Amino acid sequence: MLLIAALAALAAGRFCVVLRPLLVRYAMARPSARSSHSVPTPQGGGIAVLAGAVLALGVAVLFAGLPTDAGGGLVLVLAAAILLAIVGAWDDIRPLSPGLRLGLQALCVGMVLFLAAPEVRLFPEVLPLAVERGLALLAGLWFVNLVNFMDGIDWITVAGIVPLSAALALAGALGVLDPATGWLAAALCGGLLGFAPFNKPTARLFLGDVGSLPIGLLTAYLLYRLAGTGALTAALLLPLYHVADSTITLFRRLARHERVWEAHRSHFYQQATVNGFGVSEIVAQVALLNLGLVALAAVSLRFPDGWVQLACLLAGLVLTALLLRRFSKRRAGLG
């Protein structure tokens, strides 16, 4: 796992160096009233993240072979992620209509759900297969988009996904997850770490939709696999900040009759920048919360008793709510 993560990080960092001049020429994100950056910045760093992860996995397969029967699913997941990256690149350069974008995303999520993980069931004794698959498709679509929605300030995706993917890679190493899923988590973690120096405040490179969409898909798949082992509480805890911030913001915008598919500055972490918090401070607090959520997820895996699961989930909700409230309040001493 460590070797895959290290190789993915090195490769992604090198790809960032090579690609950045091209992205400066062809894929600049211009500042607007709804953006968090003030100078034109190239986007498309997600190409490097995905390429680094795929390269690391390819080398691992070449020297060690595909781990277990999940290897075929791994290939399908990567294919769906690459297809979704193409959709994101297309949308970065020439924005797609919301309907077409959502349809193409649903195709990629469906590939993962029905072809790469057909054996995974979360509630076999409660829901019919068709209902569970339909709900999983909607959840996958939401997760793909929420990672994109949350990628609004420097390092926020790194702070959100690196602790999560590192925890899942460790789960793969310890046998909680199958090895192929652990490999994928390690590769994703490494790819983001390689990209991180270029995205640190003030960023020299953004992920772009070409990165945030496939990262959302890969993360959703990893969490789906974890939930499929019976560790539903852990799968809910690991992405809790991203899910809470984006979901609450979505419902608030719907209540105000806003066009939810358009760019905005309503997320809690975006409010924090207006309320006196620096970008580095925001992402540090998000990362710290996510480390706490990882610890709670680990406790829920170690102690499967129902009351422990509930206590861990409630603790995670309280910690997340406290940070959201902190971000939404104007800092003391500011006018």
WOMOBEL-V632770 format. One line per field, one symbol per residue. ss: DSSP state (H for helix, E for strand, - for the rest). phi: phi as a letter, one per 40 degrees, with the letter a starting at -180 (. if undefined). burial: I if it has 16 or more other C-alpha atoms within 10 Angstrom, else O. A space follows every 50 residues. Layout:
ss=???
phi=???
burial=???
//
This chain:
ss=-HHHHHHHHHHHHHHHHHHHHHHHHH-EE-----------EEE--HHHHH HHHHHHHHHHHHHH------HHHHHHHHHHHHHHHHHHHHHHH----HHH HHHHHHHHHHHHHHHH------------HHHHHHHHHHHHHHHHHHHHHH -----HHHHHHHHHHHHHHHHHH-----HHHHHHHHHHHHHHHHHHHHH- -----E--HHHHHHHHHHHHHHHHHHHH---HHHHHHH-HHHHHHHHHHH HHHHH------------HHHHHHH----HHHHHHHHHHHHHHHHHHHHHH HH---HHHHHHHHHHHHHHHHHHHHHHH-------
phi=.ccccccccccccccccccddccccbbccccacbccbbbdbcbhccdccc cccccccccccccbgccfccdcccccccccccccccdccdcccbdccdcc dcccccccccdcccbcbcccbbbccbbcdccccccccccccccdcccccc cbbdgcccccccdcccccccccccgcbcdcccdcccccdcdccccdccbc cccbabcgccbcccccccccccccccccchcccccccdcccdccdccccd ccccccfccccccabbcdccdcccchcccccccccccccccccccccccc ccbcddccdcccccccccccccccccccbcccgcc
burial=IOOIIIIIIIIIIOIIOOOIOOIIOOIIIOOOOOOIIOOOIIIIIIIIII IIIIIIIIOIOOOOOIIOOOIOIIIIIIIIIIIIIIIIIOIIOOOOOOOO IOOOIIIIIIIIIOOIIOOIIIOOOOOOOOOIIOOIIOOIIIIIIIIIII IIIIIIIIIIIIIIIIIIIIIIIOOIIIIIIIIIIIIIIIIIIIIIOIII IIIIIIIIIIIIIIIIIIIIIIIIIIIIOOIIIIIIIIIIIIIIIIIOII OOOOOOOOOOOOOIIIIIIIIIIOIIIOIIOIIOOIIOIIIIIIIIIIOI IOOOOOOIIOOIIOIIIOIIOOIIOIIIOIOOOOO
//
